[in-house]
Amino acid sequence: MARVCDITGKKTCSGNNVSHANNKTKRKFYPNLHEKNFFIPEKSLWVWLKVSSTAIRTMNKNGVLPTMVKAKKKGTLNKELWNIAKY
């Protein structure tokens, strides 16, 4: 499975390791992802999501379903979750 956040769309990006001698080798920067179950009280169901730590903080502040609806409007929500993210 890809390392992509279901809510924010954060994914792996690439860059360089730079040594003391200024040698550059390619490396990857991975997002801080967590696999969590979230309960949506409006729909009374549990949803399993792979989310970044910033998405978890946003969901704790605003709620799970409103965050998913906002991500759907923005276009970053995972396509498999579109059915859940409507009121």
Secondary structure, DSSP 8 states (H G I E B T S, - for coil): ---B-TTT--B-EEEEEE-TT--EEEEEE---EEEEEEEETTTTEEEEEEEEHHHHHHHHHH-HHHHHHHHHHHT-S-GGGTTTS--
